Amino acid sequence: MKKDPTNGRTCYCGHRRGDPAIHEEPEYSMWGWIVLSMFGVTPRPHHIAFRCAYCREELGQSRDPRLLARRTTPRAA
Ligand SMILES: [Zn+2]
């Protein structure tokens, strides 16, 4: 795979956003953690962090409402 430094950062081990190795991890605010621990419901994340599953480097964050909503939606059984 060609590396193009102008098209987004790559992490320490060479992955970039859109790669399966880069996970979208919801990050919660303080209040979000309280809701999560006390009520057992999934709060709306404060933002989504794009983080490599291997080296844990964060490649960026998104506050895209569509991404946040996707993380808030309860899992279908
Ligand atoms: Zn990596």
N, CA, C, O and the ligand as a Tripos MOL2 file, in Angstrom:
@<TRIPOS>MOLECULE
protein
  309   307    78     0     0
PROTEIN
NO_CHARGES

@<TRIPOS>ATOM
      1 N           0.8380   -1.1920    0.0000 N.3       1 MET1
      2 CA          0.0000    0.0000    0.0000 C.3       1 MET1
      3 C           0.8760    1.2470    0.0000 C.2       1 MET1
      4 O           1.8200    1.3630    0.7820 O.2       1 MET1
      5 N           0.5540    2.1430   -0.8630 N.am      2 LYS2
      6 CA          1.3540    3.3530   -1.0000 C.3       2 LYS2
      7 C           1.0890    4.3030    0.1640 C.2       2 LYS2
      8 O          -0.0540    4.5230    0.5650 O.2       2 LYS2
      9 N           2.1560    4.8470    0.6840 N.am      3 LYS3
     10 CA          2.0020    5.8170    1.7630 C.3       3 LYS3
     11 C           2.0200    7.2230    1.1850 C.2       3 LYS3
     12 O           2.9500    7.6210    0.4830 O.2       3 LYS3
     13 N           0.9930    7.9420    1.4960 N.am      4 ASP4
     14 CA          0.9160    9.3110    1.0140 C.3       4 ASP4
     15 C           0.8280   10.2500    2.2180 C.2       4 ASP4
     16 O          -0.2230   10.3580    2.8500 O.2       4 ASP4
     17 N           1.8970   10.9060    2.5230 N.am      5 PRO5
     18 CA          1.9120   11.7360    3.7370 C.3       5 PRO5
     19 C           0.9390   12.9020    3.6660 C.2       5 PRO5
     20 O           0.6180   13.4960    4.6960 O.2       5 PRO5
     21 N           0.4740   13.2370    2.4980 N.am      6 THR6
     22 CA         -0.4710   14.3540    2.4100 C.3       6 THR6
     23 C          -1.8930   13.9050    2.6580 C.2       6 THR6
     24 O          -2.7930   14.7290    2.8200 O.2       6 THR6
     25 N          -2.0990   12.6010    2.6890 N.am      7 ASN7
     26 CA         -3.4600   12.0880    2.8320 C.3       7 ASN7
     27 C          -3.6370   11.4600    4.2060 C.2       7 ASN7
     28 O          -3.8850   10.2600    4.3210 O.2       7 ASN7
     29 N          -3.5110   12.2620    5.2290 N.am      8 GLY8
     30 CA         -3.7210   11.7630    6.5780 C.3       8 GLY8
     31 C          -2.4620   11.1710    7.1680 C.2       8 GLY8
     32 O          -1.5920   10.6720    6.4550 O.2       8 GLY8
     33 N          -2.3840   11.2360    8.4740 N.am      9 ARG9
     34 CA         -1.2280   10.6960    9.1730 C.3       9 ARG9
     35 C          -1.2650    9.1840    9.1680 C.2       9 ARG9
     36 O          -2.3220    8.5710    9.0180 O.2       9 ARG9
     37 N          -0.1110    8.6000    9.3300 N.am     10 THR10
     38 CA         -0.0640    7.1850    9.6300 C.3      10 THR10
     39 C           0.4540    7.0500   11.0600 C.2      10 THR10
     40 O           1.1530    7.9210   11.5770 O.2      10 THR10
     41 N           0.0910    5.9390   11.6740 N.am     11 CYS11
     42 CA          0.5250    5.7220   13.0430 C.3      11 CYS11
     43 C           1.9390    5.1540   13.0460 C.2      11 CYS11
     44 O           2.5710    4.9870   12.0030 O.2      11 CYS11
     45 N           2.4010    4.8690   14.2290 N.am     12 TYR12
     46 CA          3.7580    4.3660   14.4050 C.3      12 TYR12
     47 C           4.0280    3.1350   13.5510 C.2      12 TYR12
     48 O           5.1150    2.9810   12.9920 O.2      12 TYR12
     49 N           3.0300    2.2620   13.4540 N.am     13 CYS13
     50 CA          3.2410    1.0230   12.6950 C.3      13 CYS13
     51 C           2.6740    1.0940   11.2850 C.2      13 CYS13
     52 O           2.5930    0.0750   10.6000 O.2      13 CYS13
     53 N           2.2830    2.2810   10.8450 N.am     14 GLY14
     54 CA          2.0130    2.4790    9.4340 C.3      14 GLY14
     55 C           0.5610    2.3690    8.9890 C.2      14 GLY14
     56 O           0.2770    2.2860    7.7940 O.2      14 GLY14
     57 N          -0.3560    2.3680    9.9500 N.am     15 HIS15
     58 CA         -1.7600    2.3440    9.5690 C.3      15 HIS15
     59 C          -2.3140    3.7630    9.5280 C.2      15 HIS15
     60 O          -1.7390    4.7040   10.0740 O.2      15 HIS15
     61 N          -3.4320    3.8700    8.8710 N.am     16 ARG16
     62 CA         -4.0630    5.1790    8.8190 C.3      16 ARG16
     63 C          -5.5710    5.0370    8.9510 C.2      16 ARG16
     64 O          -6.1060    3.9290    8.9270 O.2      16 ARG16
     65 N          -6.2330    6.1400    9.0880 N.am     17 ARG17
     66 CA         -7.6880    6.1120    9.2210 C.3      17 ARG17
     67 C          -8.3040    5.4320    8.0160 C.2      17 ARG17
     68 O          -7.9170    5.6800    6.8740 O.2      17 ARG17
     69 N          -9.2780    4.5630    8.2930 N.am     18 GLY18
     70 CA         -9.9010    3.7930    7.2340 C.3      18 GLY18
     71 C          -9.3500    2.3800    7.1750 C.2      18 GLY18
     72 O          -9.9750    1.4760    6.6200 O.2      18 GLY18
     73 N          -8.1650    2.2020    7.7570 N.am     19 ASP19
     74 CA         -7.5810    0.8700    7.8170 C.3      19 ASP19
     75 C          -8.2970    0.0770    8.9160 C.2      19 ASP19
     76 O          -8.6680    0.6460    9.9430 O.2      19 ASP19
     77 N          -8.4920   -1.2270    8.7130 N.am     20 PRO20
     78 CA         -9.1680   -2.0320    9.7410 C.3      20 PRO20
     79 C          -8.4520   -2.0080   11.0910 C.2      20 PRO20
     80 O          -9.0730   -2.2380   12.1290 O.2      20 PRO20
     81 N          -7.1620   -1.7340   11.0770 N.am     21 ALA21
     82 CA         -6.4110   -1.6850   12.3300 C.3      21 ALA21
     83 C          -6.7530   -0.4420   13.1440 C.2      21 ALA21
     84 O          -6.5090   -0.3930   14.3490 O.2      21 ALA21
     85 N          -7.3090    0.5440   12.4880 N.am     22 ILE22
     86 CA         -7.6560    1.7730   13.1940 C.3      22 ILE22
     87 C          -9.0920    1.6760   13.6810 C.2      22 ILE22
     88 O         -10.0310    1.6520   12.8860 O.2      22 ILE22
     89 N          -9.2460    1.6230   14.9700 N.am     23 HIS23
     90 CA        -10.5590    1.4760   15.5610 C.3      23 HIS23
     91 C         -11.1290    2.8280   15.9420 C.2      23 HIS23
     92 O         -10.4110    3.7520   16.3250 O.2      23 HIS23
     93 N         -12.4490    2.9100   15.8230 N.am     24 GLU24
     94 CA        -13.1380    4.1060   16.3000 C.3      24 GLU24
     95 C         -13.5240    3.8590   17.7510 C.2      24 GLU24
     96 O         -14.3800    3.0210   18.0350 O.2      24 GLU24
     97 N         -12.9050    4.5770   18.6550 N.am     25 GLU25
     98 CA        -13.1800    4.3560   20.0630 C.3      25 GLU25
     99 C         -13.9050    5.5510   20.6520 C.2      25 GLU25
    100 O         -13.4030    6.6740   20.6110 O.2      25 GLU25
    101 N         -15.0850    5.3060   21.1990 N.am     26 PRO26
    102 CA        -15.8130    6.4080   21.8110 C.3      26 PRO26
    103 C         -15.1150    6.8720   23.0790 C.2      26 PRO26
    104 O         -14.6910    6.0630   23.9040 O.2      26 PRO26
    105 N         -15.0050    8.1640   23.2190 N.am     27 GLU27
    106 CA        -14.4140    8.7400   24.4230 C.3      27 GLU27
    107 C         -15.5270    9.5230   25.1150 C.2      27 GLU27
    108 O         -16.2330   10.3240   24.5010 O.2      27 GLU27
    109 N         -15.6560    9.2630   26.4090 N.am     28 TYR28
    110 CA        -16.7510    9.8820   27.1380 C.3      28 TYR28
    111 C         -16.2580   11.0130   28.0260 C.2      28 TYR28
    112 O         -15.1180   11.0270   28.4920 O.2      28 TYR28
    113 N         -17.1350   11.9300   28.2320 N.am     29 SER29
    114 CA        -16.8560   12.9890   29.1840 C.3      29 SER29
    115 C         -16.9760   12.4210   30.6000 C.2      29 SER29
    116 O         -17.4000   11.2800   30.7820 O.2      29 SER29
    117 N         -16.6100   13.2030   31.5730 N.am     30 MET30
    118 CA        -16.7570   12.8030   32.9730 C.3      30 MET30
    119 C         -18.1910   12.3880   33.2630 C.2      30 MET30
    120 O         -18.4360   11.3540   33.8860 O.2      30 MET30
    121 N         -19.1350   13.2040   32.8060 N.am     31 TRP31
    122 CA        -20.5490   12.8980   33.0280 C.3      31 TRP31
    123 C         -20.9250   11.6080   32.3110 C.2      31 TRP31
    124 O         -21.7220   10.8220   32.8220 O.2      31 TRP31
    125 N         -20.3690   11.3940   31.1620 N.am     32 GLY32
    126 CA        -20.6530   10.1740   30.4270 C.3      32 GLY32
    127 C         -20.2580    8.9400   31.2250 C.2      32 GLY32
    128 O         -20.9850    7.9470   31.2560 O.2      32 GLY32
    129 N         -19.0880    9.0160   31.8750 N.am     33 TRP33
    130 CA        -18.6300    7.8770   32.6780 C.3      33 TRP33
    131 C         -19.5460    7.6470   33.8660 C.2      33 TRP33
    132 O         -19.8090    6.5070   34.2480 O.2      33 TRP33
    133 N         -20.0290    8.7330   34.4490 N.am     34 ILE34
    134 CA        -20.9400    8.6010   35.5920 C.3      34 ILE34
    135 C         -22.2220    7.9010   35.1560 C.2      34 ILE34
    136 O         -22.7020    6.9820   35.8200 O.2      34 ILE34
    137 N         -22.7670    8.3530   34.0270 N.am     35 VAL35
    138 CA        -23.9960    7.7460   33.5090 C.3      35 VAL35
    139 C         -23.7630    6.2660   33.2140 C.2      35 VAL35
    140 O         -24.5910    5.4090   33.5230 O.2      35 VAL35
    141 N         -22.6210    5.9990   32.6130 N.am     36 LEU36
    142 CA        -22.3210    4.6270   32.2110 C.3      36 LEU36
    143 C         -22.2210    3.7130   33.4310 C.2      36 LEU36
    144 O         -22.7450    2.6000   33.4230 O.2      36 LEU36
    145 N         -21.5500    4.1840   34.4720 N.am     37 SER37
    146 CA        -21.3240    3.3260   35.6280 C.3      37 SER37
    147 C         -22.5440    3.2420   36.5420 C.2      37 SER37
    148 O         -22.7960    2.1990   37.1460 O.2      37 SER37
    149 N         -23.3030    4.3370   36.6460 N.am     38 MET38
    150 CA        -24.4200    4.3410   37.5880 C.3      38 MET38
    151 C         -25.6890    3.7600   36.9970 C.2      38 MET38
    152 O         -26.4440    3.0770   37.6890 O.2      38 MET38
    153 N         -25.9280    4.0260   35.7260 N.am     39 PHE39
    154 CA        -27.2070    3.6320   35.1450 C.3      39 PHE39
    155 C         -27.0680    2.5080   34.1340 C.2      39 PHE39
    156 O         -28.0600    1.9330   33.6870 O.2      39 PHE39
    157 N         -25.8500    2.2060   33.7830 N.am     40 GLY40
    158 CA        -25.6350    1.0960   32.8640 C.3      40 GLY40
    159 C         -26.1090    1.3770   31.4550 C.2      40 GLY40
    160 O         -26.2570    0.4580   30.6510 O.2      40 GLY40
    161 N         -26.3460    2.6360   31.1530 N.am     41 VAL41
    162 CA        -26.7230    2.9680   29.7810 C.3      41 VAL41
    163 C         -25.5270    3.5790   29.0780 C.2      41 VAL41
    164 O         -24.6390    4.1500   29.7110 O.2      41 VAL41
    165 N         -25.5170    3.4540   27.7890 N.am     42 THR42
    166 CA        -24.4140    3.9960   27.0270 C.3      42 THR42
    167 C         -24.6970    5.4600   26.6980 C.2      42 THR42
    168 O         -25.6180    5.7670   25.9420 O.2      42 THR42
    169 N         -23.9180    6.3360   27.2580 N.am     43 PRO43
    170 CA        -24.1330    7.7480   26.9610 C.3      43 PRO43
    171 C         -23.6040    8.1010   25.5850 C.2      43 PRO43
    172 O         -22.8480    7.3450   24.9740 O.2      43 PRO43
    173 N         -24.0060    9.2340   25.1260 N.am     44 ARG44
    174 CA        -23.4790    9.7280   23.8570 C.3      44 ARG44
    175 C         -22.0210   10.1030   24.0810 C.2      44 ARG44
    176 O         -21.7120   10.8750   24.9890 O.2      44 ARG44
    177 N         -21.1300    9.5690   23.2680 N.am     45 PRO45
    178 CA        -19.7150    9.8700   23.4720 C.3      45 PRO45
    179 C         -19.4280   11.3490   23.2650 C.2      45 PRO45
    180 O         -20.1220   12.0430   22.5210 O.2      45 PRO45
    181 N         -18.4100   11.7980   23.9290 N.am     46 HIS46
    182 CA        -17.9750   13.1860   23.7370 C.3      46 HIS46
    183 C         -17.3610   13.3520   22.3650 C.2      46 HIS46
    184 O         -17.5880   14.3450   21.6740 O.2      46 HIS46
    185 N         -16.5890   12.3720   21.9910 N.am     47 HIS47
    186 CA        -16.0250   12.3620   20.6500 C.3      47 HIS47
    187 C         -15.5700   10.9400   20.3220 C.2      47 HIS47
    188 O         -15.5410   10.0640   21.1860 O.2      47 HIS47
    189 N         -15.2250   10.7380   19.0830 N.am     48 ILE48
    190 CA        -14.6960    9.4530   18.6480 C.3      48 ILE48
    191 C         -13.1980    9.6180   18.4120 C.2      48 ILE48
    192 O         -12.7600   10.5390   17.7230 O.2      48 ILE48
    193 N         -12.4300    8.7170   18.9910 N.am     49 ALA49
    194 CA        -10.9910    8.7430   18.7470 C.3      49 ALA49
    195 C         -10.6420    7.6330   17.7670 C.2      49 ALA49
    196 O         -11.1200    6.5050   17.8860 O.2      49 ALA49
    197 N          -9.8110    7.9660   16.8110 N.am     50 PHE50
    198 CA         -9.3260    6.9620   15.8620 C.3      50 PHE50
    199 C          -7.9940    6.4670   16.3800 C.2      50 PHE50
    200 O          -7.0070    7.2040   16.3960 O.2      50 PHE50
    201 N          -7.9710    5.2080   16.8050 N.am     51 ARG51
    202 CA         -6.7700    4.7170   17.4830 C.3      51 ARG51
    203 C          -6.3600    3.3780   16.9040 C.2      51 ARG51
    204 O          -7.1900    2.5080   16.6370 O.2      51 ARG51
    205 N          -5.0480    3.2370   16.7160 N.am     52 CYS52
    206 CA         -4.5190    1.9900   16.1880 C.3      52 CYS52
    207 C          -4.6380    0.8870   17.2310 C.2      52 CYS52
    208 O          -4.3380    1.0900   18.4070 O.2      52 CYS52
    209 N          -5.0800   -0.2800   16.7810 N.am     53 ALA53
    210 CA         -5.2540   -1.4060   17.6890 C.3      53 ALA53
    211 C          -3.9140   -1.9960   18.1090 C.2      53 ALA53
    212 O          -3.8420   -2.7260   19.0980 O.2      53 ALA53
    213 N          -2.8710   -1.6920   17.3820 N.am     54 TYR54
    214 CA         -1.5720   -2.3110   17.6550 C.3      54 TYR54
    215 C          -0.6610   -1.4190   18.4830 C.2      54 TYR54
    216 O          -0.1290   -1.8410   19.5100 O.2      54 TYR54
    217 N          -0.4840   -0.1860   18.0290 N.am     55 CYS55
    218 CA          0.4620    0.6730   18.7430 C.3      55 CYS55
    219 C          -0.2470    1.6940   19.6210 C.2      55 CYS55
    220 O           0.4010    2.4440   20.3510 O.2      55 CYS55
    221 N          -1.5850    1.7270   19.5520 N.am     56 ARG56
    222 CA         -2.3940    2.5960   20.4060 C.3      56 ARG56
    223 C          -2.2010    4.0810   20.0970 C.2      56 ARG56
    224 O          -2.6250    4.9430   20.8670 O.2      56 ARG56
    225 N          -1.5760    4.3640   18.9970 N.am     57 GLU57
    226 CA         -1.4280    5.7680   18.6580 C.3      57 GLU57
    227 C          -2.7550    6.3250   18.1590 C.2      57 GLU57
    228 O          -3.4650    5.6880   17.3810 O.2      57 GLU57
    229 N          -3.0650    7.5060   18.6180 N.am     58 GLU58
    230 CA         -4.3040    8.1390   18.1940 C.3      58 GLU58
    231 C          -4.0480    8.9720   16.9550 C.2      58 GLU58
    232 O          -3.1480    9.8110   16.9240 O.2      58 GLU58
    233 N          -4.8530    8.7250   15.9360 N.am     59 LEU59
    234 CA         -4.6370    9.4290   14.6720 C.3      59 LEU59
    235 C          -5.5420   10.6240   14.5030 C.2      59 LEU59
    236 O          -5.4590   11.3370   13.5030 O.2      59 LEU59
    237 N          -6.3960   10.8450   15.4620 N.am     60 GLY60
    238 CA         -7.2740   11.9940   15.3440 C.3      60 GLY60
    239 C          -8.5760   11.7450   16.0620 C.2      60 GLY60
    240 O          -8.8280   10.6570   16.5800 O.2      60 GLY60
    241 N          -9.3950   12.7710   16.0840 N.am     61 GLN61
    242 CA        -10.6730   12.6720   16.7590 C.3      61 GLN61
    243 C         -11.7500   13.2100   15.8420 C.2      61 GLN61
    244 O         -11.4910   14.0050   14.9390 O.2      61 GLN61
    245 N         -12.9580   12.7580   16.0950 N.am     62 SER62
    246 CA        -14.0760   13.2630   15.3200 C.3      62 SER62
    247 C         -15.2360   13.5660   16.2470 C.2      62 SER62
    248 O         -15.5080   12.8250   17.1910 O.2      62 SER62
    249 N         -15.9110   14.6620   15.9650 N.am     63 ARG63
    250 CA        -17.1400   14.9500   16.6870 C.3      63 ARG63
    251 C         -18.3080   14.8940   15.7220 C.2      63 ARG63
    252 O         -19.3430   15.5190   15.9510 O.2      63 ARG63
    253 N         -18.1410   14.1540   14.6590 N.am     64 ASP64
    254 CA        -19.1910   13.9890   13.6680 C.3      64 ASP64
    255 C         -20.4370   13.4060   14.3330 C.2      64 ASP64
    256 O         -20.3850   12.3080   14.8860 O.2      64 ASP64
    257 N         -21.5610   14.1350   14.2830 N.am     65 PRO65
    258 CA        -22.7780   13.6610   14.9720 C.3      65 PRO65
    259 C         -23.2310   12.2950   14.5020 C.2      65 PRO65
    260 O         -23.8110   11.5340   15.2770 O.2      65 PRO65
    261 N         -22.9790   11.9760   13.2530 N.am     66 ARG66
    262 CA        -23.3980   10.6640   12.7560 C.3      66 ARG66
    263 C         -22.5930    9.5480   13.4040 C.2      66 ARG66
    264 O         -23.1350    8.4930   13.7350 O.2      66 ARG66
    265 N         -21.2980    9.7830   13.5840 N.am     67 LEU67
    266 CA        -20.4600    8.7850   14.2500 C.3      67 LEU67
    267 C         -20.8740    8.6350   15.7060 C.2      67 LEU67
    268 O         -20.9520    7.5240   16.2290 O.2      67 LEU67
    269 N         -21.1380    9.7660   16.3550 N.am     68 LEU68
    270 CA        -21.5210    9.7110   17.7600 C.3      68 LEU68
    271 C         -22.8480    8.9840   17.9240 C.2      68 LEU68
    272 O         -23.0170    8.1840   18.8440 O.2      68 LEU68
    273 N         -23.7710    9.2610   17.0420 N.am     69 ALA69
    274 CA        -25.0950    8.6310   17.1350 C.3      69 ALA69
    275 C         -24.9860    7.1300   16.9300 C.2      69 ALA69
    276 O         -25.6960    6.3520   17.5670 O.2      69 ALA69
    277 N         -24.0950    6.7320   16.0400 N.am     70 ARG70
    278 CA        -23.9360    5.3100   15.7740 C.3      70 ARG70
    279 C         -23.4590    4.5920   17.0240 C.2      70 ARG70
    280 O         -23.8340    3.4480   17.2830 O.2      70 ARG70
    281 N         -22.6240    5.2810   17.7950 N.am     71 ARG71
    282 CA        -22.1000    4.6820   19.0320 C.3      71 ARG71
    283 C         -23.1300    4.6940   20.1510 C.2      71 ARG71
    284 O         -23.0060    3.9450   21.1200 O.2      71 ARG71
    285 N         -24.1330    5.5320   20.0220 N.am     72 THR72
    286 CA        -25.1460    5.6440   21.0660 C.3      72 THR72
    287 C         -26.2560    4.6300   20.8630 C.2      72 THR72
    288 O         -26.8750    4.1750   21.8250 O.2      72 THR72
    289 N         -26.5040    4.2810   19.6270 N.am     73 THR73
    290 CA        -27.5860    3.3580   19.3080 C.3      73 THR73
    291 C         -27.3700    2.0070   20.0000 C.2      73 THR73
    292 O         -26.2920    1.4220   19.8920 O.2      73 THR73
    293 N         -28.3770    1.5180   20.7000 N.am     74 PRO74
    294 CA        -28.2300    0.2150   21.3640 C.3      74 PRO74
    295 C         -27.9920   -0.8870   20.3520 C.2      74 PRO74
    296 O         -28.4970   -0.8540   19.2300 O.2      74 PRO74
    297 N         -27.2280   -1.8410   20.7690 N.am     75 ARG75
    298 CA        -26.9430   -2.9690   19.8930 C.3      75 ARG75
    299 C         -28.1950   -3.7780   19.6290 C.2      75 ARG75
    300 O         -28.9610   -4.0550   20.5520 O.2      75 ARG75
    301 N         -28.4080   -4.1510   18.4140 N.am     76 ALA76
    302 CA        -29.5440   -5.0150   18.0780 C.3      76 ALA76
    303 C         -29.2360   -6.4360   18.5580 C.2      76 ALA76
    304 O         -28.1220   -6.9400   18.4160 O.2      76 ALA76
    305 N         -30.2600   -7.0520   19.1270 N.am     77 ALA77
    306 CA        -30.0580   -8.3980   19.6640 C.3      77 ALA77
    307 C         -29.8910   -9.4070   18.5480 C.2      77 ALA77
    308 O         -29.7110  -10.5950   18.8120 O.2      77 ALA77
    309 ZN         -0.2280    1.4980   14.7440 Zn       78 ZN78
@<TRIPOS>BOND
     1     1     2 1
     2     2     3 1
     3     3     4 2
     4     3     5 am
     5     5     6 1
     6     6     7 1
     7     7     8 2
     8     7     9 am
     9     9    10 1
    10    10    11 1
    11    11    12 2
    12    11    13 am
    13    13    14 1
    14    14    15 1
    15    15    16 2
    16    15    17 am
    17    17    18 1
    18    18    19 1
    19    19    20 2
    20    19    21 am
    21    21    22 1
    22    22    23 1
    23    23    24 2
    24    23    25 am
    25    25    26 1
    26    26    27 1
    27    27    28 2
    28    27    29 am
    29    29    30 1
    30    30    31 1
    31    31    32 2
    32    31    33 am
    33    33    34 1
    34    34    35 1
    35    35    36 2
    36    35    37 am
    37    37    38 1
    38    38    39 1
    39    39    40 2
    40    39    41 am
    41    41    42 1
    42    42    43 1
    43    43    44 2
    44    43    45 am
    45    45    46 1
    46    46    47 1
    47    47    48 2
    48    47    49 am
    49    49    50 1
    50    50    51 1
    51    51    52 2
    52    51    53 am
    53    53    54 1
    54    54    55 1
    55    55    56 2
    56    55    57 am
    57    57    58 1
    58    58    59 1
    59    59    60 2
    60    59    61 am
    61    61    62 1
    62    62    63 1
    63    63    64 2
    64    63    65 am
    65    65    66 1
    66    66    67 1
    67    67    68 2
    68    67    69 am
    69    69    70 1
    70    70    71 1
    71    71    72 2
    72    71    73 am
    73    73    74 1
    74    74    75 1
    75    75    76 2
    76    75    77 am
    77    77    78 1
    78    78    79 1
    79    79    80 2
    80    79    81 am
    81    81    82 1
    82    82    83 1
    83    83    84 2
    84    83    85 am
    85    85    86 1
    86    86    87 1
    87    87    88 2
    88    87    89 am
    89    89    90 1
    90    90    91 1
    91    91    92 2
    92    91    93 am
    93    93    94 1
    94    94    95 1
    95    95    96 2
    96    95    97 am
    97    97    98 1
    98    98    99 1
    99    99   100 2
   100    99   101 am
   101   101   102 1
   102   102   103 1
   103   103   104 2
   104   103   105 am
   105   105   106 1
   106   106   107 1
   107   107   108 2
   108   107   109 am
   109   109   110 1
   110   110   111 1
   111   111   112 2
   112   111   113 am
   113   113   114 1
   114   114   115 1
   115   115   116 2
   116   115   117 am
   117   117   118 1
   118   118   119 1
   119   119   120 2
   120   119   121 am
   121   121   122 1
   122   122   123 1
   123   123   124 2
   124   123   125 am
   125   125   126 1
   126   126   127 1
   127   127   128 2
   128   127   129 am
   129   129   130 1
   130   130   131 1
   131   131   132 2
   132   131   133 am
   133   133   134 1
   134   134   135 1
   135   135   136 2
   136   135   137 am
   137   137   138 1
   138   138   139 1
   139   139   140 2
   140   139   141 am
   141   141   142 1
   142   142   143 1
   143   143   144 2
   144   143   145 am
   145   145   146 1
   146   146   147 1
   147   147   148 2
   148   147   149 am
   149   149   150 1
   150   150   151 1
   151   151   152 2
   152   151   153 am
   153   153   154 1
   154   154   155 1
   155   155   156 2
   156   155   157 am
   157   157   158 1
   158   158   159 1
   159   159   160 2
   160   159   161 am
   161   161   162 1
   162   162   163 1
   163   163   164 2
   164   163   165 am
   165   165   166 1
   166   166   167 1
   167   167   168 2
   168   167   169 am
   169   169   170 1
   170   170   171 1
   171   171   172 2
   172   171   173 am
   173   173   174 1
   174   174   175 1
   175   175   176 2
   176   175   177 am
   177   177   178 1
   178   178   179 1
   179   179   180 2
   180   179   181 am
   181   181   182 1
   182   182   183 1
   183   183   184 2
   184   183   185 am
   185   185   186 1
   186   186   187 1
   187   187   188 2
   188   187   189 am
   189   189   190 1
   190   190   191 1
   191   191   192 2
   192   191   193 am
   193   193   194 1
   194   194   195 1
   195   195   196 2
   196   195   197 am
   197   197   198 1
   198   198   199 1
   199   199   200 2
   200   199   201 am
   201   201   202 1
   202   202   203 1
   203   203   204 2
   204   203   205 am
   205   205   206 1
   206   206   207 1
   207   207   208 2
   208   207   209 am
   209   209   210 1
   210   210   211 1
   211   211   212 2
   212   211   213 am
   213   213   214 1
   214   214   215 1
   215   215   216 2
   216   215   217 am
   217   217   218 1
   218   218   219 1
   219   219   220 2
   220   219   221 am
   221   221   222 1
   222   222   223 1
   223   223   224 2
   224   223   225 am
   225   225   226 1
   226   226   227 1
   227   227   228 2
   228   227   229 am
   229   229   230 1
   230   230   231 1
   231   231   232 2
   232   231   233 am
   233   233   234 1
   234   234   235 1
   235   235   236 2
   236   235   237 am
   237   237   238 1
   238   238   239 1
   239   239   240 2
   240   239   241 am
   241   241   242 1
   242   242   243 1
   243   243   244 2
   244   243   245 am
   245   245   246 1
   246   246   247 1
   247   247   248 2
   248   247   249 am
   249   249   250 1
   250   250   251 1
   251   251   252 2
   252   251   253 am
   253   253   254 1
   254   254   255 1
   255   255   256 2
   256   255   257 am
   257   257   258 1
   258   258   259 1
   259   259   260 2
   260   259   261 am
   261   261   262 1
   262   262   263 1
   263   263   264 2
   264   263   265 am
   265   265   266 1
   266   266   267 1
   267   267   268 2
   268   267   269 am
   269   269   270 1
   270   270   271 1
   271   271   272 2
   272   271   273 am
   273   273   274 1
   274   274   275 1
   275   275   276 2
   276   275   277 am
   277   277   278 1
   278   278   279 1
   279   279   280 2
   280   279   281 am
   281   281   282 1
   282   282   283 1
   283   283   284 2
   284   283   285 am
   285   285   286 1
   286   286   287 1
   287   287   288 2
   288   287   289 am
   289   289   290 1
   290   290   291 1
   291   291   292 2
   292   291   293 am
   293   293   294 1
   294   294   295 1
   295   295   296 2
   296   295   297 am
   297   297   298 1
   298   298   299 1
   299   299   300 2
   300   299   301 am
   301   301   302 1
   302   302   303 1
   303   303   304 2
   304   303   305 am
   305   305   306 1
   306   306   307 1
   307   307   308 2
@<TRIPOS>SUBSTRUCTURE
     1 MET1         2 RESIDUE 1 A MET
     2 LYS2         6 RESIDUE 1 A LYS
     3 LYS3        10 RESIDUE 1 A LYS
     4 ASP4        14 RESIDUE 1 A ASP
     5 PRO5        18 RESIDUE 1 A PRO
     6 THR6        22 RESIDUE 1 A THR
     7 ASN7        26 RESIDUE 1 A ASN
     8 GLY8        30 RESIDUE 1 A GLY
     9 ARG9        34 RESIDUE 1 A ARG
    10 THR10       38 RESIDUE 1 A THR
    11 CYS11       42 RESIDUE 1 A CYS
    12 TYR12       46 RESIDUE 1 A TYR
    13 CYS13       50 RESIDUE 1 A CYS
    14 GLY14       54 RESIDUE 1 A GLY
    15 HIS15       58 RESIDUE 1 A HIS
    16 ARG16       62 RESIDUE 1 A ARG
    17 ARG17       66 RESIDUE 1 A ARG
    18 GLY18       70 RESIDUE 1 A GLY
    19 ASP19       74 RESIDUE 1 A ASP
    20 PRO20       78 RESIDUE 1 A PRO
    21 ALA21       82 RESIDUE 1 A ALA
    22 ILE22       86 RESIDUE 1 A ILE
    23 HIS23       90 RESIDUE 1 A HIS
    24 GLU24       94 RESIDUE 1 A GLU
    25 GLU25       98 RESIDUE 1 A GLU
    26 PRO26      102 RESIDUE 1 A PRO
    27 GLU27      106 RESIDUE 1 A GLU
    28 TYR28      110 RESIDUE 1 A TYR
    29 SER29      114 RESIDUE 1 A SER
    30 MET30      118 RESIDUE 1 A MET
    31 TRP31      122 RESIDUE 1 A TRP
    32 GLY32      126 RESIDUE 1 A GLY
    33 TRP33      130 RESIDUE 1 A TRP
    34 ILE34      134 RESIDUE 1 A ILE
    35 VAL35      138 RESIDUE 1 A VAL
    36 LEU36      142 RESIDUE 1 A LEU
    37 SER37      146 RESIDUE 1 A SER
    38 MET38      150 RESIDUE 1 A MET
    39 PHE39      154 RESIDUE 1 A PHE
    40 GLY40      158 RESIDUE 1 A GLY
    41 VAL41      162 RESIDUE 1 A VAL
    42 THR42      166 RESIDUE 1 A THR
    43 PRO43      170 RESIDUE 1 A PRO
    44 ARG44      174 RESIDUE 1 A ARG
    45 PRO45      178 RESIDUE 1 A PRO
    46 HIS46      182 RESIDUE 1 A HIS
    47 HIS47      186 RESIDUE 1 A HIS
    48 ILE48      190 RESIDUE 1 A ILE
    49 ALA49      194 RESIDUE 1 A ALA
    50 PHE50      198 RESIDUE 1 A PHE
    51 ARG51      202 RESIDUE 1 A ARG
    52 CYS52      206 RESIDUE 1 A CYS
    53 ALA53      210 RESIDUE 1 A ALA
    54 TYR54      214 RESIDUE 1 A TYR
    55 CYS55      218 RESIDUE 1 A CYS
    56 ARG56      222 RESIDUE 1 A ARG
    57 GLU57      226 RESIDUE 1 A GLU
    58 GLU58      230 RESIDUE 1 A GLU
    59 LEU59      234 RESIDUE 1 A LEU
    60 GLY60      238 RESIDUE 1 A GLY
    61 GLN61      242 RESIDUE 1 A GLN
    62 SER62      246 RESIDUE 1 A SER
    63 ARG63      250 RESIDUE 1 A ARG
    64 ASP64      254 RESIDUE 1 A ASP
    65 PRO65      258 RESIDUE 1 A PRO
    66 ARG66      262 RESIDUE 1 A ARG
    67 LEU67      266 RESIDUE 1 A LEU
    68 LEU68      270 RESIDUE 1 A LEU
    69 ALA69      274 RESIDUE 1 A ALA
    70 ARG70      278 RESIDUE 1 A ARG
    71 ARG71      282 RESIDUE 1 A ARG
    72 THR72      286 RESIDUE 1 A THR
    73 THR73      290 RESIDUE 1 A THR
    74 PRO74      294 RESIDUE 1 A PRO
    75 ARG75      298 RESIDUE 1 A ARG
    76 ALA76      302 RESIDUE 1 A ALA
    77 ALA77      306 RESIDUE 1 A ALA
    78 ZN78       309 GROUP 0 **** ****
